[in-house]
Amino acid sequence: MAARGHVQDPNDRRLRPIYDYLDNGNNKMAIQQADKLLKKHKDLHCAKVLKAIGLQRTGKQDEAFSLAQEVTSLEPTDDNSLQALTILYREMHRPELVAKLYEVAVRKVPSSEEYHSHLFMAYARVGEYKKMQQAGMALYKIVPKNPYYFWSVMSLVMQAISAQDEKLSQTMFLPLAERMVEKMVKEEKIEAEAEVQLYYMILERLGKYVEALEVVLGPLGEKLSSERHSRENKCMVLYQRLERWPECNALSLRLLLRNSDDWQFYISYFNSLFHLMDQAWAPPEEGQHCAEGEVHCAVAQAVSFVEERLAAEEGKEGRLLRGPYLARLELIGRLRERGCPEELQLGEPLEHMFQYFLKFGDKPCCITDLKLFLDLLSPDQRVQFINRLMEAVPLTESSSSGEEEEEGLALPGDTRALQRHLCVCQLARSLGLHHALDPPGKLALIRQLKTHYRHGLQFGKACLKTEPQFSDMYCLMTAHVYIDLWKETGDEGLLWQGMGVLEEGLSHSPSNAQFKLLLILLFCGLGAFEPVVDLYCSLDAKHVQHDTIGFLLTRYAESLGHFAAASQSCNFSLRFFHSNQKDTSEYIIQAFKYGAFEKIPEFIAFRNRLNCSLHFAQVRTERMLLDLFTEADISSTLEDNVRSMGLCPEEDDILWADMRDNRDLTVFTCWDPKDRQLSEEQRRQSLEEESLWLRVRSLTLRLIGSLALLAPASRNSEKAAENGVAVKHDTLRPLVTQLETALNDAAQFTERGVQYPLLGPPSTRLSPALSSGCCQCQASAFRLSAHLQELDSASLEDMSEIQTRIENSFTSLIAQLQELFSKCKGDLLEVNGGHFKTQPSLLENLVFFVETVCMVLWVSTYCAKVLRPLKSSLQKKKKKKKEINTATPVVFSGYQEYTGSLQTLLSQALDHIKGLETSLIALKLGVLSLEGQALSEEEGGFVKMAMEKVQSSYLRSLQELGDLLRKRADALRSLKI
């Protein structure tokens, strides 16, 4: 309740206790205090609003809203009431009511600068850009201050950004904004840098780069001083867009002479140089080369310039700059790409990279710098390069012969030597030398890396728990080599050992995000989600990370049978997405207040990017499906759930055309060679796969909604349209057709056999869903409901044929369910003589089976709704005609047989789940054995810890699946016609 500090009102003393109670979270006392005050002062509007805030915070939203509307109808103009109503409406997520509130206040007090300002910000919250423009100009007329005028100009720019018609933006909104700023320029009223930034933004969006350049280079450009190189950076961008390469080159050259370590200017220098060479540009014989000064337009000049920068570095004392050394490698690479012989003048890349390592090898940035230029080495130079680097690392022979250190292995004596050795190991892996080793060679490498890791722990004894150990990367690399070996040999014991190493690493570095991320990936790959929840929570993902890395959690939660955790995971992400709209509005308001106009389009683009996020659409869809699977038992409950979600089956609310893939697919530290890393083609295929699976799930959700809201023709149509949510009778069949088309597209995609690197995007559930028969079975169930819909509205002549189709559908559906269940059989975890084998696909198939049973049950319920009145009608006709021997239609006996078979199948499934639980509980996890490599007691303990987590997770999955299946079996038993 920060507003009360600004209030100069005689009632402030009376209201202060209520404010204090609300500030301290004592909402009940605030309500009581407000009631006491209102008994004495019935017309104290603010007290009513504060009471409403207390009611809102205690969950009495309807009472609070009613009280707020009562005060709003009185059109208050006192600052106390307005501020309190603003807070209340924001808590109710009704910002549009704040705008209406201040519209009235401005009308009644037209000269108030404060109320006009509040009205402008209220419009900003709801994105009413045209009204913002009008409010800004009205405010400027009352109080002629520059910021208010430019609020109105920026509102025009926002209208241009949000306009559906680009032509409208370019012909109306932006030209009008330009004229408004030009008026201020001519009157010499431009005062602040923000106003120049806005002018530049308008010209840039209009494509008037020449005019924008004149602004930046002119007197107005002198105001661009808040950021380093702000003016020069804008000039550089404009020169590139205008393809004025001489000026771009000269400016880059001048800035590099000023600071030889600014990499962006090296890139623009080289780009402009080669553009000038391609154009055969030559400097004029007399005078300056261009307005920015000297221009380099030949390779010889570039070579000379880079060597001069290097000579200056070599000759100076103190800290060396990396820029000139990397610029030489960059130039070699570009010259080699163009086939220029001048490349030889710059020397041998191997030697330059070696010298770079000698100068900067003890810095963590060395590996990331040199990785960019490893392509300059020929294949036969790679081993030579690594050998030379290793010779330059100061290592000392190990004197220990204990378990922790291999006898005779040279080890670093300090952290600088450790960093150099670690850099060499990372470069060796990036060059593919680790991958080229045979299995015994990889095991020997693992032993060496473990030794270096444990030896390096001594240097980090003083590290805080929130700090990584100096040798953590050895541990991570060990896990990577274990994974390589597991993929090569198929021996799952190697994977368990890799997980044990990561668990050991976490015991020494509890905050190492890379250990946690890789463990999340490996646990999910083994079908164990329970340990993943704690690992992800300990990552403490913030804000946009729920979108960029949230897929690591939400992809596996439901598919591995952890429905409670899946719901929690979806909530994590959805809370962020739902708050995005409100939060972004606040960022925009702050940008207006502080004149940061150039940030406003970024905020709008950020909001749009999140609204169109693939992950957002996935989580929203999966959350609704999850709620239906876990909460909706029978038709009435399903119908209630669908209505409460506001699900409209006829409408597809996913923005397919604007879909944005915001996943961070490079979140894992990876030293693999380029040919083993995620390619752009694989990224595109991953997005295609995600979109296909989302389409299947979205159509499934809409079909469930359609089924829930579909009333038999014999029922009262008014009942079907209750609460304003109903479904048309012709919705179901088109949706079934769309689902069948989507499944055909999905089948074609899976036939391509797309594979991703382990550290790339996880595959969706698409392929296992199709191979298990789950999707086909669900589609069959929905087709059955379409046949029943036909039966419900068919004439007597057509009924016989439709009944036959329904009878066949019953038989086919049971057969498909039995086939799906057969793919769930087997042991999740097998132990054989110290060797362990997991079968996570069985767990995923079991989840598919349970999901499909839920859908089949809802279809069965709809069957009963259709068949029950038909049977009743038939019985009445029999009684009237007194025909005792009339044969019962096959559809009724078929339905009874179908539900009986379904009950039998569910009983078998429950017995199977109970058997899996029993065998898992009885399983004794001993120490893992691996041929040729004995584990120490400590290592065995960490491996066993990982295995116990997997075992516990399997048990939790089976428990949740069993509970859900029992509920469905109970609902099925109550289903009769």
MOTA-V685827 format. One record per helix or strand of 2 or more residues. SS is the DSSP state (~ for helix, > for strand). FROM is the first residue (numbers start at 1). TO is the last residue. If there is no record, write none. Layout:
BEGIN
SS:FROM:TO / SS:FROM:TO
END
This chain:
BEGIN
~:2:6 / ~:12:23 / ~:27:40 / ~:45:57 / ~:61:73 / ~:79:91 / ~:95:108 / ~:113:126 / ~:129:142 / ~:146:162 / ~:166:186 / ~:193:205 / ~:209:217 / ~:219:223 / ~:230:241 / ~:245:258 / ~:263:278 / ~:299:314 / ~:323:338 / ~:341:346 / ~:349:360 / ~:365:371 / ~:374:376 / ~:379:391 / >:395:397 / >:410:412 / ~:415:430 / ~:439:460 / ~:472:489 / ~:492:508 / ~:513:525 / ~:530:539 / ~:545:548 / ~:551:557 / ~:563:594 / ~:597:611 / ~:614:631 / ~:635:645 / ~:674:676 / ~:680:709 / ~:717:720 / ~:722:724 / ~:731:751 / ~:766:772 / ~:774:793 / ~:796:822 / >:829:832 / >:835:838 / ~:840:881 / ~:890:922 / ~:937:973
END
